[in-house]
Amino acid sequence: MHIDPAMVMAILMIGGIGVIGIVQTIKTWLKLSGGLALVLTLVVSFGATALVLSQAHAFTWLAFVLYGLIVFGEASGLYKVIKA
């Protein structure tokens, strides 16, 4: 399966403020840190991935898992996939 960097960017930028902005806002509101913050990032990343893939009519379970993990890595700062 080919990973499209444009699709990753589309998922990361969902809702205008992006996955990272959504996660940071919720973390601040709920005062989350550590493992709970990672769980939140995971949930938001996979939710955004499902939404964008569904809207693009590109949803498959393989795409969902692969893109979800890539978006999670980017949003959490654990892994830098997209080069600036």
C-alpha positions in Angstrom: 0.0 0.0 0.0 1.3 3.4 -0.9 1.2 6.1 1.8 0.2 9.4 0.3 1.8 12.3 2.2 -1.1 14.6 1.0 -3.6 12.3 2.8 -1.5 12.4 6.0 -1.5 16.3 5.8 -5.3 16.3 5.1 -5.9 14.2 8.2 -3.5 16.3 10.4 -5.3 19.5 9.3 -8.9 18.3 9.9 -11.2 21.0 11.2 -9.0 23.9 10.3 -7.0 23.8 13.6 -5.6 20.4 13.1 -5.3 17.2 15.1 -2.5 18.7 17.2 -4.5 21.8 18.0 -7.6 19.7 19.0 -5.4 17.5 21.2 -3.7 20.4 22.9 -7.0 22.1 23.6 -8.6 19.1 25.1 -5.4 18.3 27.1 -5.5 21.8 28.6 -9.3 21.7 29.4 -8.9 18.3 31.0 -5.4 18.9 32.5 -4.1 15.7 31.0 -0.4 14.7 30.8 1.7 11.6 30.4 0.0 8.4 29.4 -3.5 9.9 29.4 -2.4 12.6 26.9 -1.0 9.9 24.6 -4.3 8.0 24.8 -6.2 11.2 23.9 -3.8 11.8 21.0 -4.4 8.2 19.8 -8.2 8.5 20.0 -8.3 11.9 18.2 -5.8 10.7 15.6 -7.8 7.6 14.7 -11.1 9.5 14.8 -9.7 12.1 12.4 -8.3 9.4 10.2 -11.6 7.6 10.0 -13.4 10.8 9.1 -11.1 11.9 6.4 -10.7 8.5 4.8 -14.5 8.1 4.8 -15.0 11.5 3.2 -12.4 10.6 0.6 -14.2 7.3 -0.1 -10.8 5.6 0.7 -11.6 3.8 3.9 -10.2 0.3 4.3 -9.1 -1.2 7.5 -5.5 -1.4 6.3 -5.6 2.3 5.4 -7.3 3.2 8.7 -4.6 1.4 10.7 -1.6 2.7 8.7 -2.7 6.3 8.4 -3.9 6.3 12.0 -0.5 5.2 13.3 1.3 7.7 11.1 -1.0 10.6 12.2 -0.7 9.5 15.8 3.1 9.5 15.5 3.0 13.0 14.0 0.5 14.4 16.4 2.2 13.0 19.5 5.7 14.1 18.4 6.9 10.5 18.7 7.8 10.2 15.1 8.3 12.8 12.4 6.9 11.5 9.1 6.2 14.6 7.1 9.2 16.6 6.1 8.9 20.4 6.3 
